[in-house]
């Protein structure tokens, strides 16, 4: 019998944080009368029946439970355990294929001569500069004190999804969106995100004429009357009359682009929509609509409001209090800008913080978590380390190729230095994942961006496991890791920390996703090693045939070991997914697109691992090609399902995004290389 249904939402939003049913279990035969709380991932079991929290009525007064009776649950779980144990036992047994491959790789490596040191290169980065914006308003723009801006960034805001986070996070997200960088560069001067957003709020009349909205599109520049090669435009340039904000120049083009399906939009349509979003975000900052900084006293849903809305909707007493605090703060800002003395402004901003602590204490994150998130934003770890992975991996790869082509080349010391540098990067990478975990409050593999940074971490781990066998393996790992992190930071990946939906708040999910995505790193390493061996086939000739043939056998041995581990993780991850599904809603399998493609991937890689038993097909060349092309299934399982197919595992919403142009080009290049390598497919 239902006693009570409870639905909790994230603060200030309609998104459910959790929902639960307080029920009374009545069993007259066994004289049982007990209260029990059923919620997502917490089921009621009684006399072989299991009751799951499934959903709830639209009026939020009633609950919907699902029930099943499955006597096969325990045998299924035992079977999963034994299958997983058997797979991993086969990896560590001294008499199995994995051990044979390890010995084969070792013997091939021992037949090659070690080498010499190759010098490191330097990586330079160029930051965009808007020197033309040096004008009389520059003094005002540069006058915002960094220490005060830092304190401004530590204020709490509530985002549209109900997540409570420091203003520093929102400032970083906004500037990255409109300016495409985490800091604003004006000539020789550099402002951080907090300084910029504070300036946009305090001095909108100055900032609206500053060229900070990224355009970089000749068509859009022509529409707004900017130079054809302009990289940035000011907010004012998008309006016929900037004073009254009338005559929005992109209006007709935005309407036209929105009427088209995504696949029919041309480059100008896409640019117009992207830049229109930046203009609208800028307007929301100038108006203060994005900055939900004021908690409403005694609000049932703990909703926070921006200043203007708070003044209009709060009680007279509280709206007067907010008006006084806000007026004092912005007055002190004006005074500080003119005098350079930020003491009064620092005191004024503390009153905002005190108001937040007093009225928003129930949802305000701890001081430690706020500091951790500010550190996470400042460190920007994952975006900073991927060029270093690329650099080290590329240089080590070149050195490895030199070693293969010139066996007398000494690479030992250089390999040690590269390994030390990659070890350092790996620890930094691990720290970044741990920091995001703490900041988010959940394991960092709940969305596309988080799973990408975790897959890249698992890829490095795979490289370390096999690094003793081959410097080429470590180089491949570093390059692949850099590539994965690079893709994670492309425009269509969202790096924001978000709240979890109730069903994802499960330790079974954490284990399932951690294991299954780790497999992608090992399988990815196998694919890249397959690609490198194809390049070696191309480079093979009569003079170096013997040495390159040994290198190919060594890399293919490591490739097969990596794929064996990847297949074991992938299979075990799917077992764990079945456990999670059964514990959450009472079924192991639902033929969801992701589940189906995961099964397809398991079957494909099972064929790859056992390819050696198909004698007419198996050869070192064919194995390299198949191990490379098989990764297409992983890409489909991850990107294809997540962004193009509808399902519970999908991130796709609305019309599917067109397939990027580089995809068919990449596959065309791969098939061309395979065709060129085919003529040298026989080994010595």
SEDRENMI-990760 format. One record per residue (C-alpha): x, y, z. Coordinates in steps of 0.25 Angstrom, whole numbers, plus 5000, padded with zeros to 4 digits. Example, Ala and Ser with C-alpha at 12.3 -4.5 7.8 and 13.67 -1.06 7.14 Angstrom:
# residues 2
504949825031 505549965029 
END
This chain:
# residues 684
500050005000 500550144996 500750235009 501450345002 502150384989 503250484989 503850564978 505150644980 505650734969 506950804967 506950944973 506151044965 505850954953 504850854949 505850744947 505650624957 506750594966 506150474972 504750414974 504350304984 503150234989 502850205004 502050075004 501449985014 501749835012 500649755017 500749605017 499649535026 500149395023 501549425030 500949535039 501849645033 501449785034 502649875030 502950015024 503950015013 504550125004 504650094989 505450184980 506250174967 507350064969 506750024983 505749914981 504749844990 504949684990 503949594997 503649454995 504349444981 503649574976 504449704973 503749834973 504449954965 504250104965 503850124950 503150254949 502050344955 500750404951 500650534944 500050604956 501150554965 500250494975 500350344971 501450254968 501750144957 502450024961 502849904953 502949764958 503549634954 503849494959 505149444954 505749314960 506949324950 507549454956 508549384965 508949274954 509149384944 510049464953 510849344957 510949324942 511449464939 512449444950 513049314945 513049374931 513849494936 514749414944 515049314933 515349434923 516349494933 516949364937 517249334923 518049464922 518949434934 519149284931 520549254927 520149144917 519149234909 519149314896 519349444904 520649394910 521149334896 520949474890 521649544901 522849444899 522749464884 522849624885 523949604895 524749524885 524549614874 524949734882 526249664886 526649644872 526649794869 527849884874 527550004883 527850144880 528250294883 527550414888 526650504879 526550654884 525150704888 524450814881 523750934887 522250964886 521851104884 520451164885 519851294879 518751364886 517851454878 518051604880 517051714878 518051834877 517051914869 516151924882 517152014889 516352134891 515952234902 515052134909 516252034911 516552104925 515152064930 515251924924 516651894930 516251954944 515551834949 516451784960 516851634959 516651604974 515351664974 514951594962 515451464968 514451484980 513351524970 513651384964 513451314977 511951364979 510951244977 509951244965 508951144961 508951104946 507751064938 507850924942 507850954957 509350924959 509951014969 511351064965 512251174967 512151294957 513551274953 512951144945 511851224938 512851334935 513851234929 512751164921 512151304916 513551354911 513851224904 512551224897 512551374892 514051394891 514551254889 515651264899 515751264914 516351404915 516151534907 517351594901 517451744897 518751784891 519751744902 518751734913 518051604918 516751594926 516251474932 514751424931 514351484944 514851624940 514151614927 512751574932 512851674944 513251784934 512051744925 511051754936 511651884942 512051954930 511151904918 511252034911 512752014910 512751864907 511651874896 512651944887 513751844890 514051744879 513951614888 512851534880 513551434871 513051444856 514251394847 513251374836 513251454823 511751444821 511351484835 512351604835 511751654822 510351644828 510751734840 511651824832 512951784838 514251754830 514251624822 515451564830 514951614844 515151514855 514251584865 513151684865 512551774876 511151754881 510751884875 511151844861 509951744861 508951854862 508451964853 508252054865 509152004876 508552104886 507152054886 507651914881 506651914869 506951864856 507551734859 508351704846 508351554847 506851534850 506451494836 507651404834 507351334847 505951314844 506351254830 507351164836 506451114847 505351074836 506350974830 506650834835 508150824840 508550744829 508150844819 508850964826 510051024818 511251084825 510651224826 509451164833 510251094843 511151214845 509851304847 509251214857 510551204865 510851354865 509351384868 509551294881 510751374885 510051514883 508851464891 509751414902 510451544902 509151614904 508751524915 510051564922 509851714920 508451704925 508851614937 507751504933 508851394933 509351424947 508351354957 509051404969 507951434980 507251314987 505751344990 505551325005 504651205009 504451164994 504051014994 504850984982 506051074986 506051154974 507051264972 506751394963 507551494955 507551634961 506351694953 505451574954 505751574969 505351714971 504051694964 503651564970 504151554985 503451614997 503551764999 504451745010 505451655003 505351734990 505751854997 506951785004 507451734991 507251874984 508051934996 509151824995 509251834979 509251984979 510351994989 511151894982 511051954968 511252094974 512552044981 512951984967 512852114961 513652184972 514752074971 514852084956 515152234957 516052234970 516652104969 516352074983 515551944984 515351934999 513951974999 513551894988 514151774995 513351795007 512051814998 512251684991 512351615005 510951665007 510451584995 511151465000 510551475014 509151485008 509451355000 509951285012 508751325021 507551305011 508251195002 508951115013 508150985010 508750974995 510051054996 511250964993 512350955003 513451055003 514450945000 513650904988 513551044983 515051064984 515250924977 514350964965 515051104964 516351024963 515850934953 515451044944 516751114946 517550994944 516850954931 517650824932 517050744920 517150854910 518550884914 519150744914 518650694901 519650774892 520750714902 520250574899 520350604884 521750664885 522350554893 521650444885 521950504871 523450524875 523550384881 522850324868 523850394859 524950344868 524350204867 524250204852 525750254851 526050134860 525350034851 525950094838 527350114844 527550004855 528850064860 528150184865 528150184880 526750214886 526850164900 527150294908 526050364899 525050264902 525350274917 525150424917 523850414909 523350314919 523650404930 522950524924 521750434920 521650384934 521650524940 520550554930 519750434934 519850474949 519350614945 518250544936 517850464948 517750584958 516850654948 515850534947 515850534962 515650684964 514550674954 513950554962 513950634975 513450764968 512250694961 511950604973 511850474964 512750394956 513250474943 512750384932 511250424932 511350494918 512050504905 513150594910 513450524923 513450384916 514450444906 515450494917 515350354924 515550274911 516750364909 517250324923 517050174920 517750194907 519050244915 518850134925 518850024913 520150094908 520850074921 520449934922 521149904908 522250014909 523349914912 523149844900 523249954890 523450104889 522550104877 521450064886 521650174896 521750274885 520450224879 519750234892 520150374895 519750424881 518350344882 518150404896 518450544891 517450524879 516350474889 516550594898 516550684885 515250634880 514650644895 514950794893 514350814880 513150914879 512050804879 512550744892 512050804905 513050814916 512050864926 511850794940 510450754941 509450694950 509050544949 507750484946 507250394957 507450264949 508950294947 509150324962 509650174964 510950114968 510650004958 510650104947 511950154952 512550024951 511849984938 512350114930 513750114936 513949974931 513349984918 513950114914 515350064919 515149954908 515150064897 516550114901 517149974899 516349944886 516750084881 518250054884 518049924876 517450004864 518650114865 519650004865 518949934853 519050074846 520550084849 520849944844 520149974831 521150094830 522249994833 521749904822 521850024812 523250064817 523749914815 524749884804 525849784801 526849854810 526049864822 525149754820 525649664832 525649774842 524349834839 523749694838 524149674853 523549814857 522249774850 522249644858 522549714871 521449814869 520449714865 520749634877 520549754886 519249794877 518649654880 518949664895 518349804896 517049754888 516949634897 516949724909 515949814902 515049704899 515049654913 514749794919 513649814908 512949684911 513049694926 512549834925 511349784918 511149684928 511149794939 510149874930 509249754931 509349754946 509149904947 507849894938 507349774946 507549854959 506949984954 505749934946 505649784946 506149744933 507549704927 507449744913 506549834905 507149844891 507449984893 508250034881 509550044890 509349914896 509149854882 510349924876 511149884889 510849734885 511149754871 512549814875 512749694885 512449594873 513349674864 514549674873 514349524877 514549494862 515849584862 516449514874 516149374868 516549414854 517849334855 516949204855 516449244841 517649204833 517249244819 517049384824 518049414835 519349484832 520049594839 519549694829 518149644829 518149654844 518749794844 517649844834 516449774842 516949824856 516949964850 515549954843 514849884854 514950004862 513850064853 512949984862 513450054875 513250184868 511850144864 511550094878 512050224884 511850344875 510750284865 509850234877 510050354886 509850464875 509050404864 508150294869 506950304879 507050224892 507250234907 508850244905 508750354894 509150494896 508450524883 507250624883 506350664871 506950654857 508250574856 509450664853 510050634839 511250544838 512550634839 513250644825 514550594831 513950454833 513850404819 515150474815 515850394827 515350264822 515750294808 517150324813 517150194821 516750104809 517750174800 518850144810 518349994811 518349984796 519850034796 520249944807 519649824800 520749804790 521749784802 520849694810 521749574811 522849574822 524249524822 
END
